Amino acid sequence: MLLFTGKGGVGKTSVAAATAVHAAAAGARVLVTSTDPAHSLADALAQPLDDRPRAVDVPGAPGRLTGLQIDAQARLEHHWSDVRDYLVSLLGWGGMGAVAAEELILLPGIDELFALIDLEQQVASGEYDLVVVDCAPTAETLRLLALPDALGWYVERIAGPGRRMARALGPLVRGAGLGALPMPDEPVFAAVERIQDQLARVHTLLQDPARAAIRLVCTPERLSVAETERTATSLSLFGYGVDALVVNRVLPDEVTDPYLARWKDRHAAQLAELRTSFAPTPVLRAPLLDDEVIGVDGLRRLADALYADADATGWREPVRPVTVERTAEGHLLRIALPFATRGELDLHRRGSDLHVRVAGVRRTVALPGSLRRDRVAGAALADGWLEVRFRPQAAGVEVGS
């Protein structure tokens, strides 16, 4: 599965759709879909899409292209209805109106998360050789990719104790004459456990570099490049690797108008910086075409230029962003943070979790069993890696934030 994301306006939807068209032309069975609520994938393909898979005609292609515009609200109703109904009734018991309760219980991005759950099932079905996902713009995608970690952490700690508490308190509540207080029943806990299992599968898929990869899309301009570097750091923080960077709308060599000379120089400078800072990750260059990229023919033109020297269906396995190594003193936990600086990094440990914050993005890293008994002996940021040293309980000196 290939996921494309980038700042709004960089053409990520066209790049994702072009990749899907190119892969189908190469003989692959491809599903192209979107979790972006803007629904611009259908516009790029110049073909209506809905919540059912629709064949997209790619003339002369030996492969097969299928388009799907996921109805995130329908997925939310399917996965979350039991939990939602209970929470609404609980808030209603506390005096909140039904409409306000409905709005309050919906975490931002949770509907798109359930869309990802369905995509994991599409990948597992074996019906497609490649699933291409046009994700929402960068900020929304980062929140989306962080949700499996965050929700999985909460569900794991709440589901079991919550069921036992409900069983214990139910008779007491009824005996106290508080029968109107809604208590979660087995369907609610079953739904939570089902969601937990699905989240675990999504998390496993997205962090498996042999099955999934993320491609960042940017334009060769300073603001876009800076955001892309921050995005790469945040993705590494959550264990997601970037297999390629697509630089879109680069002024081609044949443009020689003096009016655009400064823009061409700036584009060349930004491309050189990206190739240096992202090395060894491939940097793919897509030129600014002489017309809008609309429909299959336009997407094929873009794909031919983008993948002239690369394979759209395969990807280079990214460097694993989180690793644990055994050392003579204990263990070394390494987290790739390629563009982080010391001043924006905060680190502390609480129990069996390591809390890392970089430039306002926070992640809780659940420590493996081999490290939970050890103490943090020190940490350093060097060459794009956060290195945290662990030593056996008796030998280390724990550090705070």
C-alpha positions as CSV (number, residue, x, y, z in Angstrom):
1,M,0.0,0.0,0.0
2,L,1.3,3.4,-1.0
3,L,0.0,6.5,0.9
4,F,0.6,10.0,-0.5
5,T,0.4,13.1,1.6
6,G,1.6,16.7,1.4
7,K,0.6,20.2,2.0
8,G,-2.6,21.3,0.3
9,G,-2.0,22.7,-3.2
10,V,1.1,20.6,-4.0
11,G,-0.8,18.3,-6.3
12,K,-0.6,15.2,-4.2
13,T,-4.0,13.9,-5.6
14,S,-2.7,14.1,-9.1
15,V,0.6,12.4,-8.2
16,A,-1.3,9.6,-6.4
17,A,-3.7,9.1,-9.3
18,A,-0.8,9.2,-11.8
19,T,1.0,6.5,-9.8
20,A,-2.1,4.3,-9.9
21,V,-2.5,4.8,-13.7
22,H,1.2,4.1,-14.3
23,A,1.0,0.9,-12.3
24,A,-2.0,-0.3,-14.1
25,A,-0.4,0.4,-17.4
26,A,2.6,-1.7,-16.3
27,G,0.2,-4.7,-15.7
28,A,-0.7,-4.4,-12.0
29,R,-4.1,-4.8,-10.4
30,V,-4.5,-1.4,-8.7
31,L,-7.0,0.1,-6.3
32,V,-6.8,3.9,-6.0
33,T,-8.8,5.5,-3.2
34,S,-8.8,8.6,-1.0
35,T,-9.3,9.4,2.7
36,D,-9.3,13.1,1.8
37,P,-12.7,14.7,2.6
38,A,-12.1,17.1,-0.3
39,H,-13.1,14.2,-2.7
40,S,-10.7,15.5,-5.4
41,L,-9.7,12.1,-6.6
42,A,-12.7,11.8,-8.9
43,D,-11.9,15.2,-10.3
44,A,-8.3,14.1,-11.1
45,L,-9.6,11.0,-12.8
46,A,-12.4,12.9,-14.5
47,Q,-14.7,10.1,-13.5
48,P,-17.4,9.9,-10.9
49,L,-16.5,7.7,-7.9
50,D,-18.6,6.6,-4.9
51,D,-18.4,4.1,-2.1
52,R,-18.4,1.1,-4.4
53,P,-15.4,0.1,-6.4
54,R,-15.6,1.3,-10.0
55,A,-13.5,0.3,-13.0
56,V,-11.4,3.1,-14.4
57,D,-10.5,2.6,-18.1
58,V,-6.8,2.9,-18.9
59,P,-6.6,2.4,-22.7
60,G,-4.1,-0.3,-23.7
61,A,-3.2,-1.2,-20.1
62,P,-2.6,-4.9,-19.4
63,G,-3.5,-4.3,-15.8
64,R,-6.7,-3.2,-14.0
65,L,-7.5,0.1,-12.3
66,T,-10.3,0.4,-9.8
67,G,-11.3,3.7,-8.1
68,L,-13.1,4.1,-4.8
69,Q,-14.2,7.2,-2.9
70,I,-14.6,5.9,0.6
71,D,-17.7,7.1,2.5
72,A,-16.0,7.7,5.9
73,Q,-19.3,8.4,7.6
74,A,-20.7,5.0,6.5
75,R,-17.5,3.3,7.9
76,L,-18.0,5.3,11.2
77,E,-21.6,4.1,11.5
78,H,-20.5,0.5,10.9
79,H,-17.6,0.3,13.4
80,W,-18.6,2.9,16.1
81,S,-22.4,2.7,16.3
82,D,-22.5,0.5,19.5
83,V,-20.0,2.7,21.3
84,R,-21.5,5.9,20.1
85,D,-25.0,4.9,21.2
86,Y,-23.8,4.1,24.7
87,L,-21.7,7.3,25.0
88,V,-24.7,9.4,23.8
89,S,-27.0,7.8,26.3
90,L,-24.4,8.3,29.1
91,L,-24.0,12.0,28.3
92,G,-27.8,12.3,27.9
93,W,-28.2,10.9,31.5
94,G,-25.9,13.7,32.6
95,G,-28.1,16.3,31.0
96,M,-26.5,16.9,27.7
97,G,-28.7,17.1,24.5
98,A,-28.4,14.4,21.9
99,V,-27.1,16.6,19.2
100,A,-24.3,18.1,21.4
101,A,-23.5,14.6,22.7
102,E,-23.1,13.2,19.1
103,E,-20.7,16.0,18.3
104,L,-18.7,15.6,21.5
105,I,-17.9,11.9,21.2
106,L,-16.5,12.1,17.7
107,L,-12.7,12.3,17.9
108,P,-11.2,14.4,15.0
109,G,-10.1,12.0,12.2
110,I,-11.8,8.9,13.6
111,D,-14.0,8.5,10.5
112,E,-10.9,8.5,8.3
113,L,-9.3,6.0,10.7
114,F,-12.1,3.6,10.1
115,A,-11.6,4.1,6.4
116,L,-8.0,2.9,6.9
117,I,-9.4,-0.2,8.6
118,D,-11.3,-1.0,5.5
119,L,-8.2,-0.4,3.3
120,E,-6.3,-2.9,5.5
121,Q,-9.0,-5.4,4.6
122,Q,-8.6,-4.6,0.9
123,V,-4.8,-5.2,1.2
124,A,-5.4,-8.5,3.0
125,S,-7.9,-9.7,0.4
126,G,-5.2,-10.3,-2.2
127,E,-7.4,-8.9,-4.9
128,Y,-5.0,-6.0,-5.6
129,D,-1.3,-5.9,-6.3
130,L,-1.1,-2.3,-5.2
131,V,-3.4,0.0,-3.1
132,V,-2.8,3.7,-3.6
133,V,-4.2,6.1,-1.1
134,D,-4.6,9.8,-1.5
135,C,-4.4,11.0,2.1
136,A,-5.7,14.3,3.5
137,P,-3.2,17.2,3.7
138,T,-0.2,16.8,6.0
139,A,-1.6,18.0,9.4
140,E,-4.7,15.8,9.1
141,T,-2.7,12.8,7.9
142,L,-0.3,13.0,10.8
143,R,-3.2,13.0,13.3
144,L,-4.7,10.1,11.4
145,L,-1.5,8.0,11.5
146,A,-1.1,8.8,15.2
147,L,-4.6,7.5,16.0
148,P,-3.8,3.8,15.9
149,D,-1.1,4.4,18.5
150,A,-3.2,6.6,20.7
151,L,-6.5,4.7,20.6
152,G,-4.7,1.4,20.9
153,W,-3.0,2.5,24.0
154,Y,-6.3,3.7,25.6
155,V,-8.4,0.8,24.5
156,E,-5.8,-1.7,25.8
157,R,-5.9,-0.1,29.3
158,I,-9.7,0.6,29.4
159,A,-11.4,-2.4,27.8
160,G,-10.5,-5.1,30.3
161,P,-10.8,-3.0,33.5
162,G,-13.9,-1.3,32.2
163,R,-15.7,-4.6,31.6
164,R,-14.9,-5.8,35.1
165,M,-16.0,-2.5,36.6
166,A,-19.3,-2.6,34.8
167,R,-20.0,-6.1,36.0
168,A,-19.1,-5.2,39.6
169,L,-21.0,-1.8,39.7
170,G,-24.1,-2.9,37.8
171,P,-25.8,-4.6,40.8
172,L,-24.7,-1.8,43.1
173,V,-26.2,0.9,40.7
174,R,-29.5,-0.9,40.5
175,G,-29.6,-1.5,44.2
176,A,-29.0,2.2,44.9
177,G,-32.0,3.1,42.8
178,L,-29.9,4.5,40.0
179,G,-31.2,2.2,37.3
180,A,-31.4,5.0,34.8
181,L,-27.6,5.3,34.8
182,P,-26.6,3.6,31.6
183,M,-23.9,0.9,32.1
184,P,-22.0,-0.4,29.1
185,D,-23.1,-3.9,28.0
186,E,-21.4,-6.7,26.3
187,P,-22.0,-5.4,22.7
188,V,-20.2,-2.2,23.7
189,F,-17.2,-4.0,25.0
190,A,-17.3,-6.4,22.0
191,A,-17.2,-3.4,19.7
192,V,-14.3,-1.9,21.6
193,E,-12.3,-5.2,21.4
194,R,-13.1,-5.5,17.7
195,I,-11.8,-2.0,17.1
196,Q,-8.7,-2.8,19.1
197,D,-8.0,-5.8,17.0
198,Q,-8.6,-3.9,13.8
199,L,-6.4,-1.0,15.0
200,A,-3.6,-3.5,15.7
201,R,-3.8,-4.9,12.2
202,V,-3.7,-1.4,10.7
203,H,-0.7,-0.4,12.8
204,T,1.1,-3.6,11.8
205,L,0.4,-3.0,8.1
206,L,1.5,0.7,8.1
207,Q,4.7,0.0,10.0
208,D,5.7,-3.0,7.8
209,P,8.1,-1.5,5.1
210,A,7.6,-4.6,3.0
211,R,3.8,-4.0,2.7
212,A,3.3,-0.2,3.1
213,A,5.1,3.0,2.3
214,I,4.5,6.7,2.5
215,R,5.4,9.1,-0.2
216,L,5.6,12.8,0.5
217,V,4.7,15.3,-2.1
218,C,6.0,18.9,-2.1
219,T,6.8,21.7,-4.5
220,P,10.4,23.2,-4.8
221,E,9.7,26.2,-2.6
222,R,11.1,27.0,0.8
223,L,7.9,26.9,2.8
224,S,6.8,23.6,1.2
225,V,10.3,22.0,1.7
226,A,10.4,23.1,5.4
227,E,7.0,21.5,6.1
228,T,8.0,18.3,4.3
229,E,11.1,18.1,6.5
230,R,9.0,18.5,9.6
231,T,6.6,15.9,8.3
232,A,9.4,13.4,7.7
233,T,10.5,13.9,11.3
234,S,7.0,13.4,12.7
235,L,6.5,10.2,10.6
236,S,9.7,8.8,11.9
237,L,8.6,9.6,15.4
238,F,5.6,7.3,14.9
239,G,7.6,4.6,13.2
240,Y,6.6,5.3,9.6
241,G,9.2,5.3,6.9
242,V,9.2,7.5,3.8
243,D,10.2,5.5,0.7
244,A,10.4,8.4,-1.7
245,L,9.9,12.2,-2.0
246,V,8.0,13.6,-5.0
247,V,8.9,17.2,-5.9
248,N,6.1,18.4,-8.1
249,R,5.7,21.3,-10.6
250,V,9.4,21.8,-11.2
251,L,10.1,24.3,-14.0
252,P,11.4,22.2,-16.9
253,D,14.7,22.9,-18.8
254,E,12.8,24.0,-21.9
255,V,11.4,27.0,-20.1
256,T,13.9,29.8,-20.9
257,D,11.9,32.9,-20.3
258,P,14.0,35.5,-18.4
259,Y,11.0,36.3,-16.3
260,L,11.2,32.8,-14.7
261,A,15.0,32.7,-14.4
262,R,15.0,33.4,-10.7
263,W,12.3,30.7,-10.1
264,K,14.4,28.2,-12.0
265,D,17.4,29.0,-9.8
266,R,15.3,28.6,-6.7
267,H,13.9,25.3,-7.9
268,A,17.4,24.0,-8.6
269,A,18.6,25.1,-5.2
270,Q,15.7,23.5,-3.3
271,L,16.1,20.2,-5.3
272,A,19.8,20.1,-4.4
273,E,19.0,20.6,-0.7
274,L,16.3,17.9,-0.7
275,R,18.6,15.4,-2.4
276,T,21.2,16.0,0.3
277,S,18.9,16.2,3.3
278,F,16.7,13.1,2.4
279,A,19.6,10.9,1.1
280,P,19.5,8.0,0.6
281,T,15.7,8.3,0.1
282,P,15.0,8.8,-3.6
283,V,13.8,12.2,-4.7
284,L,11.5,12.0,-7.7
285,R,11.1,15.0,-10.0
286,A,7.8,15.9,-11.7
287,P,7.9,18.8,-14.1
288,L,5.3,21.6,-14.4
289,L,3.3,20.5,-17.4
290,D,1.9,22.8,-20.1
291,D,-1.7,22.0,-19.1
292,E,-3.8,20.8,-16.1
293,V,-3.4,17.2,-15.2
294,I,-7.0,16.0,-15.6
295,G,-8.2,12.6,-16.8
296,V,-6.3,9.4,-17.6
297,D,-4.4,10.9,-20.5
298,G,-3.1,13.8,-18.4
299,L,-2.2,11.5,-15.6
300,R,-0.2,9.3,-17.9
301,R,1.8,12.3,-19.1
302,L,2.6,13.2,-15.5
303,A,3.5,9.5,-14.6
304,D,5.7,9.1,-17.6
305,A,7.7,12.1,-16.5
306,L,7.7,11.2,-12.8
307,Y,8.6,7.6,-13.2
308,A,10.9,7.8,-16.2
309,D,13.8,6.3,-14.2
310,A,11.8,4.6,-11.4
311,D,9.3,1.8,-10.8
312,A,5.9,3.1,-9.6
313,T,4.8,-0.2,-8.2
314,G,7.9,-1.0,-6.2
315,W,9.6,0.9,-3.4
316,R,12.9,1.1,-1.7
317,E,12.6,-0.3,1.8
318,P,13.0,2.7,4.1
319,V,15.4,2.8,7.0
320,R,13.5,1.4,10.0
321,P,12.8,4.5,12.1
322,V,12.8,2.7,15.4
323,T,15.3,0.1,16.4
324,V,16.7,-1.5,19.6
325,E,20.3,-2.8,19.8
326,R,22.1,-4.7,22.5
327,T,25.2,-3.0,23.8
328,A,27.9,-4.0,26.3
329,E,26.2,-1.8,28.9
330,G,22.6,-2.7,28.2
331,H,20.5,-1.6,25.2
332,L,20.3,1.3,22.8
333,L,16.9,2.6,21.5
334,R,17.3,4.6,18.3
335,I,14.5,6.7,16.8
336,A,15.1,8.4,13.4
337,L,14.4,12.1,13.7
338,P,16.1,13.4,10.5
339,F,15.4,17.1,10.8
340,A,14.9,17.5,14.6
341,T,17.0,20.0,16.6
342,R,18.0,19.7,20.2
343,G,16.0,22.7,21.3
344,E,12.7,21.3,20.1
345,L,13.1,17.9,21.6
346,D,11.7,16.8,25.0
347,L,12.1,13.3,26.4
348,H,11.0,11.6,29.6
349,R,10.0,8.2,30.9
350,R,6.9,7.3,32.8
351,G,6.6,3.6,33.9
352,S,6.9,1.3,30.9
353,D,6.5,4.2,28.3
354,L,8.9,6.7,26.9
355,H,7.4,10.0,26.0
356,V,9.0,11.9,23.1
357,R,8.0,15.3,21.9
358,V,9.4,17.0,18.9
359,A,8.3,20.5,17.7
360,G,4.9,20.1,19.4
361,V,4.3,16.5,18.1
362,R,4.1,14.0,20.9
363,R,4.5,10.2,20.8
364,T,4.3,7.6,23.6
365,V,6.7,4.8,22.8
366,A,5.7,1.6,24.5
367,L,9.0,0.0,25.6
368,P,9.6,-3.6,24.7
369,G,9.9,-6.1,27.5
370,S,13.7,-6.2,27.3
371,L,13.8,-2.5,28.2
372,R,11.1,-2.2,30.8
373,R,13.3,-3.5,33.6
374,D,16.1,-1.2,32.6
375,R,16.7,2.5,33.5
376,V,17.4,5.3,31.2
377,A,21.1,6.1,31.4
378,G,21.2,9.0,29.0
379,A,20.1,10.3,25.6
380,A,21.6,12.2,22.7
381,L,20.5,13.6,19.3
382,A,23.2,13.0,16.7
383,D,23.1,12.7,12.8
384,G,19.3,12.7,12.7
385,W,18.9,9.9,15.3
386,L,17.7,10.1,18.9
387,E,19.7,7.6,20.8
388,V,18.4,6.6,24.3
389,R,20.8,4.4,26.4
390,F,19.3,1.8,28.8
391,R,21.2,0.0,31.5
392,P,20.1,-2.7,34.0
393,Q,18.3,-1.4,37.0
394,A,21.2,-1.4,39.4
395,A,23.6,0.4,36.9
396,G,21.8,3.3,35.4
397,V,20.8,6.8,36.5
398,E,17.4,7.7,35.2
399,V,17.0,11.1,33.5
400,G,13.9,13.2,33.4
401,S,12.7,15.6,30.8
